């Protein structure tokens, strides 16, 4: 197995059961970090996925799907604990989730010793419901913190209010621990409205930039995405007009293809990231928005391949 890896993704892997009618559901492999890993791999960038997957009936297809899509699994742990499942329903143009993950394999991720990633890893992405359970949250935070000095850290909270038992404690962790680890923070307008109700996006972005990130990106579905940096005017891009089939995985596809486009432009360090021009950032954002739009034209999280993006 080649030691060359460009991207590392940490977090949960689960099965999404998407509603197709009254008490009717179709299963899809998923989990936000899992989707990001698949999306990066489909762009032919070497990516590894750090998580723990069950050996049960649902966990087996998760691992197979990673391998089929070319995701490196050398750091993937396996467990006899059950798989996390999520039930998903589209309402008002947004995906609404209900999770069943008590004692699940991905919530018990606790590698000892913590893995040390190859020097070739330029981007590390984390976030989502993996930060809501211990020991997984501490494990991920430890691994990210250990690599922050030599890799660009990308964080997407991907909030799940229904799973967040203590909103105040979550908010404190967000501001005091996770955001300061990030170089690039990507968040949806839906998450922002829950975290910081009634505050303008620009005000929140400026406050969060002061905590450590170099970039804050707010995505808003069909209303585009806006990038904030200190000392620069905001940059906004709009997605192409499409017929939406499913929004599941759109944000994950955006995050993945943002990293992919940065790598395609040769941006492999935070020093290079700091030198990116507005024009280059517009290019990166547009690439990510187009990829997310393609994902929304089909059911489930189904990010585009490199050939589809070239087309």
C-alpha positions in Angstrom: 0.0 0.0 0.0 1.4 3.4 -1.0 2.3 5.7 1.9 1.4 8.8 -0.2 -1.8 10.3 1.1 -3.0 13.9 0.6 -6.1 14.0 2.7 -7.2 12.4 6.0 -10.8 12.3 7.1 -11.9 11.5 10.7 -15.4 10.7 11.9 -18.5 8.5 11.7 -19.6 6.0 9.1 -23.3 4.9 9.2 -26.3 3.8 7.1 -28.8 6.4 6.1 -32.4 5.1 5.7 -34.0 7.7 3.4 -37.8 8.0 3.5 -39.5 7.0 0.2 -43.0 7.0 1.6 -45.0 6.3 4.7 -42.8 3.9 6.7 -40.8 3.1 3.6 -37.1 3.6 3.5 -34.1 3.0 1.2 -30.7 2.4 2.7 -27.6 4.4 1.7 -24.1 4.3 3.0 -23.3 7.6 4.7 -22.1 9.7 7.5 -20.8 13.2 6.8 -17.0 12.3 7.1 -17.6 9.1 5.2 -19.2 11.1 2.4 -16.3 13.5 2.4 -13.8 10.7 2.0 -15.7 9.2 -0.9 -16.0 12.6 -2.6 -12.3 13.2 -2.3 -11.5 9.7 -3.6 -13.7 10.2 -6.7 -11.6 13.2 -7.6 -8.6 10.8 -7.7 -6.9 12.4 -4.7 -5.3 9.8 -2.3 -7.4 9.9 0.9 -7.6 7.9 4.1 -10.5 7.4 6.5 -10.0 7.2 10.2 -12.9 5.6 12.1 -14.3 2.4 13.6 -16.8 0.3 11.6 -18.9 -2.5 12.8 -18.5 -6.1 11.6 -22.3 -6.4 11.5 -24.6 -6.7 8.5 -24.5 -2.9 7.9 -20.9 -2.3 8.6 -19.6 -4.7 6.0 -21.0 -2.7 3.0 -19.5 0.5 4.5 -16.0 -0.9 4.4 -16.6 -2.4 1.0 -17.8 0.9 -0.4 -14.7 2.7 0.9 -12.5 0.2 -0.8 -14.5 0.2 -4.1 -14.2 4.0 -4.3 -10.4 3.9 -3.7 -10.4 5.2 -0.1 -7.3 4.1 1.9 -8.4 2.0 5.0 -5.1 1.3 6.8 -6.3 3.3 9.9 -9.8 1.9 9.9 -10.7 -0.1 13.0 -13.4 -2.8 13.2 -15.6 -3.7 16.2 -18.4 -6.1 17.2 -20.5 -3.2 18.4 -23.4 -2.3 16.1 -23.5 0.2 13.3 -25.1 3.6 13.6 -28.2 4.1 11.6 -29.9 7.4 10.6 -33.4 7.9 9.3 -33.6 10.8 6.8 -36.5 12.8 5.5 -36.5 15.8 3.1 -38.6 18.7 4.3 -38.7 22.2 3.1 -35.6 21.6 0.9 -33.5 20.4 3.9 -32.6 16.9 5.1 -33.9 16.1 8.6 -32.3 13.3 10.6 -33.1 10.9 13.4 -30.1 8.8 14.7 -29.8 5.5 16.5 -26.2 5.3 17.7 -26.1 4.3 21.4 -23.1 2.0 21.9 -22.4 2.0 18.1 -18.9 1.1 16.8 -18.1 4.6 15.5 -19.0 6.2 18.9 -16.4 3.9 20.6 -13.4 4.9 18.4 -10.3 5.0 20.7 -7.1 4.0 18.9 -4.1 3.3 21.2 -1.6 4.6 20.4 -3.0 7.5 18.4 -2.1 7.2 14.7 0.6 9.4 13.2 -0.2 10.3 9.6 2.4 10.4 6.8 4.1 13.7 6.1 2.4 13.8 2.7 -1.0 14.5 4.3 -1.8 18.1 3.5 -5.4 18.3 4.7 -7.2 16.8 7.7 -11.0 17.2 7.9 -13.2 16.5 11.0 -16.6 17.3 12.5 -20.2 16.1 12.6 -21.8 13.7 15.1 -18.5 12.0 15.9 -17.8 14.9 18.2 -20.9 14.2 20.3 -19.8 10.8 21.8 -16.9 9.7 23.9 -14.3 8.3 23.5 -14.5 9.2 19.8 -14.6 13.0 20.4 -11.4 13.0 22.4 -9.7 10.6 20.1 -10.4 12.8 17.0 -9.5 16.0 18.8 -6.2 14.4 20.0 -5.3 13.3 16.4 -6.2 16.6 14.9 -4.3 18.6 17.5 -1.2 16.4 17.0 -1.0 17.3 13.3 -2.1 20.9 13.2 1.5 22.2 13.0 2.0 20.5 9.6 -1.4 20.0 7.9 -4.3 22.3 7.0 -7.2 21.5 9.3 -10.7 21.7 7.9 -13.7 21.7 10.3 -17.4 21.4 9.5 -19.5 21.2 12.7 -22.4 19.7 10.7 -24.6 20.1 13.7 -27.3 17.7 14.7 -29.5 19.5 17.3 -31.6 16.3 17.9 -28.5 14.5 19.1 -27.0 17.4 21.1 -28.1 16.9 24.7 -26.5 20.0 26.1 -26.4 22.9 23.6 -24.5 25.2 26.0 -21.7 22.6 26.5 -21.5 22.0 22.8 -21.3 25.7 22.1 -18.5 26.0 24.6 -16.5 23.1 23.0 -17.1 24.6 19.6 -15.6 28.0 20.5 -13.0 26.8 23.0 -11.7 23.7 21.4 -12.8 22.8 17.8 -12.8 26.1 16.0 -9.3 27.1 17.3 -8.0 23.8 15.8 -9.3 24.8 12.3 -7.5 26.6 9.5 -10.6 26.4 7.3 -14.1 26.4 8.9 -17.0 25.5 6.7 -20.6 25.7 8.1 -24.1 25.7 6.6 -26.4 28.6 7.2 -28.8 26.2 8.8 -26.2 25.2 11.4 -25.3 28.9 11.9 -28.9 29.8 12.6 -29.0 27.2 15.4 -25.6 28.1 16.9 -25.9 31.9 16.6 -29.6 32.8 16.2 -30.3 36.3 14.9 -26.7 37.2 14.4 -25.6 38.3 10.9 -23.3 35.8 9.2 -20.6 38.4 8.7 -20.5 39.2 12.4 -20.3 35.5 13.4 -17.6 34.9 10.8 -15.4 37.8 12.1 -15.8 36.6 15.7 -14.8 33.1 14.7 -11.8 34.3 12.6 -10.5 35.8 15.8 -10.4 32.3 17.4 -7.8 31.0 14.9 -9.2 30.0 11.5 -7.8 31.7 8.4 -11.0 31.2 6.5 -14.7 30.9 7.3 -17.1 29.7 4.6 -20.9 29.8 5.0 -22.9 27.6 2.6 -26.5 28.4 1.9 -27.7 25.8 -0.7 -29.3 27.4 -3.7 -28.3 30.8 -2.3 -24.6 30.1 -2.8 -21.6 30.2 -0.5 -19.8 33.1 1.1 -16.1 33.2 2.2 -14.8 35.5 4.9 -11.1 36.3 5.6 -9.5 39.0 7.7 -8.6 42.1 5.7 -10.6 41.0 2.6 -14.1 41.7 1.3 -16.4 38.6 1.4 -16.4 36.4 -1.7 -19.7 34.9 -2.8 -20.3 32.3 -5.4 -23.6 30.9 -6.7 -24.2 27.3 -7.7 -25.5 26.3 -11.2 -29.2 26.0 -11.6 -30.3 22.4 -11.3 -33.3 20.2 -10.6 -32.8 19.0 -7.0 -33.4 15.4 -6.4 -31.8 15.1 -2.9 -29.7 17.4 -0.8 -28.1 14.7 1.4 -24.4 14.9 1.1 -24.3 18.3 -0.6 -22.3 20.0 2.2 -19.9 17.1 2.4 -19.4 17.2 -1.4 -18.7 20.9 -1.1 -16.1 20.4 1.7 -14.4 17.6 -0.2 -14.1 19.4 -3.5 -12.9 22.6 -1.8 -9.9 20.6 -0.6 -9.5 18.8 -3.9 -9.4 22.1 -5.8 -6.9 23.6 -3.4 -4.7 20.5 -4.0 -5.2 20.9 -7.8 -3.9 24.5 -7.5 -0.8 23.2 -5.6 -1.9 24.6 -2.2 -0.3 22.2 0.2 0.5 24.3 3.3 -1.1 27.0 5.4 1.6 29.4 4.2 0.4 28.9 0.6 -3.2 29.1 1.8 -2.5 32.5 3.2 -1.3 33.8 -0.2 -4.4 32.7 -2.1 -5.9 35.6 -4.1 -9.6 36.5 -4.3 -9.7 35.1 -7.9 -8.2 31.8 -6.8 -10.7 31.5 -3.9 -13.5 32.2 -6.3 -12.2 29.4 -8.4 -12.1 27.0 -5.4 -15.5 28.0 -4.2 -17.0 27.6 -7.7 -15.5 24.1 -8.2 -16.9 23.1 -4.8 -20.4 24.5 -5.5 -20.6 22.8 -8.9 -19.7 19.5 -7.3 -22.3 19.9 -4.6 -24.9 20.8 -7.3 -24.1 17.6 -9.2 -24.5 15.6 -6.0 -28.0 17.1 -5.6 -29.2 15.8 -9.0 -29.3 12.2 -7.7 -30.5 10.3 -4.7 -28.4 9.9 -1.6 -24.9 11.2 -1.1 -23.5 10.5 -4.6 -20.6 13.0 -5.3 -19.2 13.4 -8.8 -16.2 11.8 -10.2 -13.2 13.7 -11.7 -14.4 13.0 -15.2 -17.9 14.4 -14.4 -16.3 17.6 -13.0 -14.1 17.9 -16.2 -17.3 17.6 -18.3 
